């Protein structure tokens, strides 16, 4: 770790700064440090272990710099053959949102924030770093990701669950042409990526998974347990969103999105080798969800 710190200190001309590793369950892929200068000024350094994550983070932080409360980029280290791309960015005041801190007024603010992401309409579905390859059909990218994750899960889930996931996917995929898109979606919209201070919204972070997709994807986090909201706070969230544009009717498609989310998380934790340790509780929720879901059909 010291060699890593020394390398980025030199590349970013931060020899006099102090680096503090931010190690928590929400930092699942990138390596994140709080950087403190002798003057007291603080930054966040995000080292992206995957080139695509780096490209996404830089793209969306720049895109939303004058539209949404996102960290301002100070300097970047570009991805190279032997170097992980890194972003030195503004340290937003406050802390990551905790469920106990969520109030009616804050839930309204967060709903208003999400709708401002979805207002950015696109010409097709896919990675915005490849604008020429956007697809007019949302099923293409969705199917590719589902197939990839299902393959990763094959040795960790009973064959009966795999077959049920496949059958449900095949029989409900044609719901996708009716979705609310294409538009920019965060695709990791949960409390761990919301910064608050003194009960007020300060910003939204971690754009590494964002892309041009459909609005219902971000609502999946609300319905899948990532936001343990009270009914009052959830209603306030919806009111904040609906104050700017109508809430998409996602009732029919939500089971498909939740299955897709479960498969994706299981596959991710297996691929990262964190399903038995750091993310064991996250991993365990999703096989249980799939078993319960198919038992109640």
N, C-alpha and C positions, 0 to 999 in steps of 0.2 A: 504493500500500500504506500509506503514512503517513497518508493521509486516512482510510483504513479503521480503522487502529489508533487514531487520534485520536477517531473517532466512538465506538468501543466503550469506549475509556477513559472518555469522558464519561458514556456511558449506564450504565456499571457502577461509576462512581466509583473508577476505578483510575488516576488521573492520575499517581501516583508510581510506578506499576509499569513493569517492562520487559517488552516483548513480543518473543518469539523465534519466528519462523515454523518450524513443523515440516513440512518438505518432503521427503516420501519417497514411494515407489511405493504404499504402503498408504493414503496420504491422497489418494484419487482424486476425491472430489467435494467434501467440506467443506474449509474453510480452517481450519487448526488452529494455535494458538499455545500455547507455554508462557509463562505469565505469572508473573513473579517480583516479589514485594513487597520493599521495602527491609528488612523484617524477616527475609527469607530464606524465607518461606512461598511455596510455588509452587502454581499452579492450571493447569488446561487450559481454554482457550477454544476452543470448537468453533462456527464460524459455518457454518450450513447454507444452502447456495445453493438448496435445494429445500424448500418448506414441508412436504411430506410427510415428508422425512427429519427435520426438526426435531420434528414432532409425534411421530414414532416414537421418536426418541431420548429425549425428555422422558417419554413414556409408559412405556417399558420401564425406564429408570433409576429412575423412581419405583416401578414395579411390583416390581422386584427389589431394592429398596434394603435390605430386611431378609431377603432370601432368598439372594442370591448376592453374591460380591465384585465389585461394580460401583462406579464413581466416584459419590460423593455430589454431588448438584446444590447449588451455592452460590447461584446467581442466574441468571435467564434474561432475555433480551431477546426479546419476542414478535415473530413475523413480522408485518410491516405492508406496506402497498402499496409502499413504497420502502426497506424495511429487511429484511435477511435475519435470520431468527431465530438466536439465539446462546445457547449454554449455557456458563456458567462453572461448572466442576466440579472436584472434588478431583483432584489429581495423584497417582495411585497410585505407590508407590515401586517402582522397578525399570525394566526396559526391555522392549521388544517381544521376544517369543520368537524366537530364532534356531535353526535346525535343529541346529546343532552343540551347543546347550545342552540338547537334549531327552534326558532320562534315563529309565530304566525307572520310577522313582518319580514323576517329573513327568508322564509319559504316563498313569500310573494316575490322578493327580490331575485331569488334563484330561478323561479319560473320565468321572470322577465328576462333574465340573462340567457336562459336556454333558447327562448324564442328569437333572441337577437342573433344567435348562431344560425338558426334555421332560416332566417330571412335571406341569407346569402345563397341565392339560387344558382345552380350550375347547369351546364349543357348536357351532362351525362354522368354515369356512375363509374367511380374508380379513384385511383390515386391522382391528386392534383399536380403532382410532380411530373405526370405523364398526360398532359392535357390532350394530346393528339390521340390517346388510346382510350378515352372515356367511352363507355358503352351506353346506348340508349335503353338497354334492358337491365333492370336491377337484378334479374335472376342469375346473370353470368358471374359477377363477382361474388355474390352470396353463395352460389353453388360451389365455386372453387374453394372458398374458405371452409365451408361445411365439410366438403370431401377431405380436405387436408386434416381438419381436426378429427374427423371420424376415424381416419387411418391411424392417427396418433393414439386414439383411445382403445383400439381393438384388443390389446392385451391387458387392459385394465377394467373392462366392463364385460358383464355376461353377454354371450352371443345373442340372447333373447332381447336384451336392451338395445344392442347395436341394430338388430333387425327391426325393432319397433321404431327407433329413431329414423332409420332409413325409410320405413313405410310412411311414417307421418310426414317426413320431408317430401317424399315423392307425391303424396296426395294433397299437400297444401302449398306447394311451391307456386302454383298459379295465382295465389293471393298477391304475390309481389307486384304484378303490373298495376295494381290499384293503390300503391303506397304513395305517401306524401314526399315527393322528391322529383328530380335530384336537388339536393341542397347540401351545404356543409354540415357534417355531424361530428361531434366530439368523439363519440364511441367509447368513452371511458368516464361518463358523466356520473360521478358519485362524490360523496362527502370528502374522500381523500384527495380530491383534486379541486376543492373549493377552499379559498382562503378568506377568513373572517377576522375582524378585529372589533372588539367592543360591541358585538351584536350586529355589525354591519358587514356587508359583502365587500371584499377587497379585490377579488380576482379569481380567475379560473386558470389552472395550470395543466401541464402534461398534455400536449397536443400530438404526441407521437403516433397515436392510433387514428387520428382524424382523417377524414376523406370526404369525397362526394358520395353521399349515400341517401338514405331516407330518414325523415324525422322520427319515425316510430322506433328506430334503433336506440335512440337516446332515452326514449320513454321506457324501454325494456329494463333499464337499471332501476327505474322507479318501482316497477312491478315485480322485480326478481329478488328483492330483499336487500339490495345495496343501499336503499334509503329507508331505514326503519322509522317512517313518519307516522305521527298520529293522524287520524282522519281529518282533524282541523287543519293541521299543517299541510296535508296533502291537498285539501281543498284550496287553501291559500296559494299553494304552488300553481295549481291549475288556473286560478284567477289571475295570477301574475302573467302566465303565458297567454291566456285568452284575452288579456287587456290589449294585446298587440295583434294577434292573429288567432284564428280558430285552432283548437286542439284537434289533431287528427284522430279519427275514430279507429283506434288500434285494437279493439276488442277481439276481432276475428283472427288477426295475425299474431297477437301476443304469444299464444302457446308455441307457435313455430319459432318466434324470436327467443323465447326462454329456453327451448330445447337447443337451439343453435348456440346460445350463450353458455349453457351448461357444458356442451361438447367442447366448445372453444376453451373454456377455463380448465377443464380436465386435461385436454391436449396440451395446453400451455404449461401447466404445472408439471406434467410428465416430461415434456421437452426440456424444461429448465431444471429438472431434478429436485423440485421443491415440494412435491406432493406429500412427502413423508416427514418434512421438517418445517421450514419457514412458512409454507402455505398449506399445511396439512388441514387446518380448519376450513380454509377456503375450498380445498379439494373435496373434502368429505361432504360438504353441503350439496354438491352437484350430482353425484351418483344417487344420493338419497332423494333429491328432487325428481330425477328421471324415474326412479322406481315408483315413487308415490304418484307421479303424473300418469304413468301408463297403467297403474293399478286402478285408477279412478276413471279411466275412459269407459 
